[in-house]
Amino acid sequence: MLLLLQLLSLLRELTAESPWGLPVVADGPASLAKVVMAELADLKLENKPWPGGTHSLHYHYLALSEPGPGLPQFLAVGYVDDQPFIHYDSRVDRAKPQALWMAAVDTQYWETETQKQRAWAKVQQVETWTVMGYHNQSSGTHSTQRMFGCEIREDGRTSSFWQFGFDGQDHLSLDLETLSWVSAKPVAVQTKRWWETERCYAEYDKAYLEGLCLTSLHRYLELGSQSLTRKEPPKVQVTRHTAEDGSITLRCWARGFYPRDISLSWWLGEDELVQETEYVETRPGGDGTYQTWAAVRVPARMENGYICHVQHSSLNHTLTVAWEAPSHQWITSAKVISIIFTITFLLVAGVLIFIKQYSQARNKESCKQAPGGEEPHNSQNPMSVETAQLLC
């Protein structure tokens, strides 16, 4: 049995005056969803200069059916440019800032966000148990994830996404062009049919992503302008890696840069190695900056001919970096040779000392015995005594 989702939405005045996050519209009177959707569609981006670069606003919601010890039943985190700025944990039951620049926002904003996330916690909890029923699951710890957001690029183009996951895997996504829900697996078809009972909800999501989301992004960029619009140049290093088969790879690392947009390319002479280069997606570095790398396979002893080109908005020119053999390798080699020489010298010296001591011991033994095996002092032959003395 499908449970009705609780209905909670921001008041019209509040939605118009404070377009920050996502209002809640769930199963209920479609007319109310249409009203809120119309308000969202009327929101226009203010005619203010764009700070440049690519910027994004993303939200991630997580609900657990049976949270274990120390785990929340619902968790919501908002990101601007992959940096968390707002956090809601059902155990604390308050929306709190995650960035210093959000601390200046008035208390009404935090109260509104708290009420909003409380409502989403109830909505997604019902969704979790409903999808569990589609999987014939009535107990155990399971999760649903709701991820949505928008992005605006330096050239003014925008993009957005809306996804829903179950137990960490894709379940449904919204095609914003056709306003249809796309199921990732057969069992998700039942959720698709459920969500398609009212087309206005897909229209509402689209209106939010293309209106309120972008407006909110502008507001957050204004609040965090010093942090979010700063420019930090990349720290670039080229490393050399040898595989088990003997092949050599040069990897160009760029770390600690901001904003996110960056271009790495490998060149051999005047030729850019586009097809030969392996790229990795730019990722957050964990400290508010980003990191990425580009790699290329090279012939042995030809490493110095390959050059990494780096372009970033913080640089006024293209940075070029080549692989350099670490100077400590020569120092290490000299140390190894010195150690080997010392060990060899000690071994030879030890053998010579042993031979000398052994020879002296044999000579002393000879002094104690006369020819024929007799003791020198017992011999009656004076010549034998003199011979023994000479030998000693």
C-alpha positions in Angstrom: 0.0 0.0 0.0 1.3 3.4 -0.9 1.3 5.8 1.9 0.4 9.4 1.2 3.4 11.7 1.5 3.1 14.6 3.9 2.5 17.9 2.3 4.4 20.9 3.4 5.4 24.0 1.3 6.6 27.4 2.0 4.1 30.3 2.2 3.9 32.3 -1.0 5.3 35.4 0.7 8.2 33.4 2.1 9.0 31.7 -1.2 9.1 35.0 -3.0 11.0 36.9 -0.4 13.6 34.3 0.5 14.4 32.0 -2.5 17.1 29.9 -1.0 16.5 26.2 -0.9 13.9 23.7 -2.2 10.3 24.0 -0.9 8.6 20.7 -0.2 5.8 19.6 -2.5 4.7 16.0 -2.3 1.6 14.0 -3.0 -1.4 16.1 -2.2 -3.5 18.6 -3.9 -1.9 19.2 -7.3 -3.3 22.7 -7.3 -0.9 23.7 -4.5 2.1 22.3 -6.3 1.0 24.3 -9.4 0.8 27.5 -7.4 4.3 27.1 -6.0 5.6 26.0 -9.4 4.2 29.2 -11.0 5.9 31.3 -8.4 9.2 29.5 -9.1 8.8 30.0 -12.9 8.3 33.8 -12.3 11.7 34.1 -10.6 14.2 35.8 -12.9 17.9 36.1 -12.4 18.9 39.5 -11.3 20.9 41.6 -13.7 24.1 41.5 -11.8 27.7 40.8 -13.1 28.6 37.2 -13.0 31.8 36.5 -11.0 33.2 34.4 -13.8 34.1 30.7 -13.9 31.7 27.8 -13.4 29.7 27.7 -10.3 27.1 25.1 -9.0 24.6 24.5 -6.3 23.9 20.9 -5.3 21.9 19.2 -2.5 22.2 15.6 -1.3 19.5 14.1 0.9 19.9 10.7 2.6 17.3 8.7 4.5 17.8 5.4 6.4 15.0 3.0 7.1 16.6 1.7 10.3 19.6 3.8 11.3 22.1 2.1 13.5 23.8 3.5 16.5 25.3 6.9 15.8 23.6 7.3 12.4 20.9 9.9 11.5 17.6 8.9 10.1 17.8 11.8 7.7 20.8 13.9 6.5 20.8 16.8 4.1 23.9 18.7 2.9 24.0 21.6 0.5 27.1 22.4 -1.6 28.2 25.5 -3.5 31.0 24.6 -5.9 31.4 21.3 -4.1 32.0 23.0 -0.8 29.4 22.2 2.0 27.6 25.3 3.2 24.5 24.0 5.0 23.9 20.8 7.0 20.9 19.2 8.6 21.1 16.1 10.8 17.8 14.6 12.2 19.6 13.8 15.5 20.3 17.5 16.0 17.1 18.6 14.2 18.5 22.0 13.2 19.9 23.3 10.0 23.4 24.7 10.6 26.0 26.5 8.6 29.0 24.6 7.2 30.8 27.6 5.8 32.0 30.7 7.7 30.3 33.0 5.2 26.9 31.5 6.1 27.2 32.5 9.7 26.0 36.0 8.9 22.6 34.8 7.6 19.7 35.8 9.8 17.9 33.4 12.1 14.7 33.4 10.0 16.7 31.6 7.2 17.8 28.9 9.6 14.3 28.4 11.0 12.9 28.1 7.5 15.6 25.6 6.4 15.0 23.6 9.6 11.3 23.3 8.9 11.9 22.5 5.3 14.3 19.7 6.1 12.0 18.3 8.8 9.4 18.0 6.1 11.8 16.4 3.6 12.8 13.9 6.3 9.2 12.7 6.5 8.7 12.7 2.8 11.8 10.7 2.0 11.2 8.3 4.9 7.9 7.3 3.3 9.6 7.0 -0.1 12.2 4.7 1.5 9.7 2.2 2.9 7.7 2.4 -0.4 10.6 1.5 -2.5 11.6 -1.3 -0.1 8.1 -2.7 -0.7 8.9 -2.8 -4.4 12.0 -4.8 -3.6 10.0 -7.2 -1.3 11.9 -5.9 1.7 10.1 -5.2 5.0 13.0 -4.8 7.4 16.7 -4.1 7.6 18.7 -1.0 6.9 18.1 0.5 3.5 18.6 4.0 2.2 17.3 6.4 -0.4 19.3 9.3 -1.9 17.9 12.4 -3.5 20.4 14.5 -5.4 19.6 17.6 -7.4 21.3 20.9 -8.4 22.1 23.4 -11.0 25.2 24.9 -12.6 26.1 28.0 -14.5 29.2 28.3 -16.7 31.3 31.3 -17.5 29.7 31.6 -20.9 26.2 31.9 -19.3 25.0 28.4 -20.2 23.2 26.5 -17.5 22.6 22.8 -16.7 20.8 20.9 -14.0 20.0 17.4 -12.8 17.6 15.5 -10.5 18.3 11.9 -9.4 16.9 9.4 -6.9 18.8 6.4 -5.7 18.1 3.3 -3.6 20.8 1.6 -1.5 23.5 3.6 -3.2 22.5 2.6 -6.8 20.7 4.6 -9.5 16.9 4.3 -9.3 15.2 7.1 -11.1 16.3 10.3 -12.8 14.3 13.2 -14.3 14.7 14.0 -18.0 14.3 17.8 -18.0 13.7 18.0 -21.7 10.8 15.5 -21.9 9.7 15.9 -18.2 9.7 12.1 -17.9 11.1 9.9 -15.1 13.8 7.5 -16.4 14.0 4.2 -14.5 17.5 2.7 -14.1 16.3 -0.9 -13.5 13.1 -2.9 -13.9 12.0 -2.6 -10.3 12.2 1.2 -10.6 9.3 1.2 -13.1 6.9 1.0 -10.2 8.3 4.2 -8.7 8.2 5.8 -12.1 4.5 5.0 -12.4 3.9 6.4 -8.9 5.7 9.7 -9.6 4.0 10.1 -13.0 0.5 10.1 -11.4 0.8 13.9 -11.3 2.9 15.4 -14.2 2.9 18.7 -12.3 5.6 17.4 -9.9 8.1 16.9 -12.7 7.2 20.4 -14.0 7.7 21.8 -10.5 11.2 20.2 -10.3 12.1 21.7 -13.6 10.8 25.1 -12.5 12.9 24.9 -9.4 16.1 23.9 -11.1 15.8 26.5 -13.8 14.6 29.3 -11.6 14.9 29.2 -7.8 18.1 27.1 -7.9 20.0 29.6 -10.1 18.6 32.5 -8.1 19.8 30.9 -4.8 23.2 30.2 -6.4 23.6 33.9 -7.1 22.7 34.8 -3.5 25.1 32.3 -2.1 27.9 33.6 -4.4 27.2 37.1 -3.1 27.5 35.9 0.5 30.6 33.9 0.0 32.2 36.1 -2.7 35.6 36.4 -1.0 35.8 32.6 -0.7 33.9 31.4 -3.7 35.2 33.8 -6.3 38.9 33.7 -5.2 41.6 32.4 -7.5 44.4 30.0 -6.3 47.0 28.8 -8.7 47.7 25.1 -9.1 50.7 23.4 -7.7 52.0 21.2 -10.6 54.3 18.2 -10.4 55.1 15.5 -12.9 55.8 12.0 -11.6 57.2 9.0 -13.3 55.8 5.5 -12.8 57.1 2.1 -14.1 54.6 -0.8 -14.6 55.4 -4.5 -14.1 55.8 -4.9 -17.8 58.4 -2.2 -17.9 56.2 0.5 -19.5 56.7 4.1 -18.3 53.9 6.6 -17.5 54.3 10.3 -16.8 51.6 11.8 -14.7 51.0 15.5 -14.5 49.4 16.5 -11.1 47.7 19.8 -10.4 46.7 20.3 -6.8 45.4 23.1 -4.6 43.8 25.2 -7.3 40.5 27.2 -7.3 38.1 27.7 -9.1 37.5 24.2 -10.5 38.0 24.8 -14.3 41.4 23.8 -15.5 43.1 22.4 -18.6 45.9 19.8 -18.6 47.5 18.6 -21.8 50.6 16.6 -22.8 52.8 17.8 -25.7 55.7 16.2 -27.6 57.4 19.0 -29.4 54.7 20.9 -31.3 52.2 18.1 -31.2 49.4 17.8 -28.6 48.9 14.2 -27.5 45.1 14.2 -27.3 44.4 10.6 -28.0 47.4 9.3 -26.0 46.5 11.2 -22.8 44.5 9.7 -20.0 42.4 12.1 -17.9 40.8 11.9 -14.5 37.8 14.0 -13.4 38.6 17.0 -11.3 37.9 16.3 -7.7 37.6 18.3 -4.4 40.9 18.3 -2.5 39.1 18.4 0.9 40.4 21.8 1.8 38.2 24.0 -0.4 40.5 23.5 -3.5 40.6 21.0 -6.3 43.0 18.5 -7.8 43.3 16.4 -11.0 45.9 14.7 -13.2 46.6 13.7 -16.8 48.9 10.8 -17.8 50.7 9.7 -20.9 52.8 6.6 -21.7 56.3 7.3 -23.0 59.3 5.3 -24.4 62.1 4.6 -22.0 64.8 7.3 -21.8 62.6 9.7 -23.7 60.8 11.3 -20.7 62.5 14.7 -21.0 60.9 15.3 -24.4 57.3 15.3 -23.0 55.9 18.6 -21.6 52.7 19.1 -19.6 50.8 22.3 -20.3 48.5 23.8 -17.6 45.9 26.5 -18.1 43.9 28.1 -15.3 42.2 31.4 -14.7 44.7 32.1 -11.9 47.6 32.0 -14.3 48.4 34.8 -16.8 50.2 32.3 -19.1 50.3 28.6 -19.9 52.4 26.8 -17.3 54.8 24.2 -18.8 56.3 21.4 -16.6 58.5 18.5 -17.6 59.6 15.5 -15.6 62.9 15.9 -13.7 64.9 13.1 -12.2 65.1 13.8 -8.4 68.5 15.0 -7.4 68.5 12.7 -4.3 68.8 9.7 -6.7 72.4 10.6 -7.3 73.1 11.1 -3.7 71.5 7.8 -2.9 73.6 6.1 -5.6 76.8 7.6 -4.1 75.8 6.4 -0.7 75.2 2.9 -1.9 78.5 2.8 -3.7 80.3 4.1 -0.6 78.6 1.5 1.6 79.5 -1.3 -0.8 83.1 -0.1 -1.0 83.3 0.0 2.9 81.9 -3.5 3.3 84.3 -4.9 0.7 87.3 -3.1 2.3 86.3 -4.5 5.7 85.9 -8.0 4.3 89.3 -8.0 2.6 91.0 -6.5 5.7 89.4 -9.1 7.8 90.6 -11.9 5.6 94.2 -10.5 5.5 94.2 -10.2 9.3 93.0 -13.8 9.7 95.6 -15.1 7.3 98.4 -13.2 9.2 97.2 -14.5 12.6 97.0 -18.0 11.3 100.5 -17.9 9.8 101.9 -16.6 13.1 100.2 -19.3 15.0 101.7 -22.0 12.7 105.2 -20.5 13.1 104.9 -20.6 16.9 103.8 -24.2 16.7 106.9 -25.0 14.7 109.1 -23.4 17.3 107.8 -25.8 19.9 108.6 -28.9 17.8 111.9 -30.0 16.3 112.3 -31.9 13.1 111.1 -35.5 13.5 108.6 -34.5 16.0 111.0 -34.1 19.0 110.9 -31.2 21.4 113.9 -28.8 20.9 115.1 -28.8 24.5 115.1 -32.6 24.5 117.2 -33.0 21.4 120.8 -34.2 21.8 121.8 -32.7 18.4 123.1 -29.2 18.7 122.4 -28.5 15.1 118.7 -29.2 15.6 118.6 -26.7 18.5 120.2 -24.0 16.4 118.0 -24.8 13.4 114.9 -24.5 15.6 116.2 -21.2 17.0 116.7 -19.8 13.5 113.2 -20.8 12.6 111.9 -19.0 15.6 
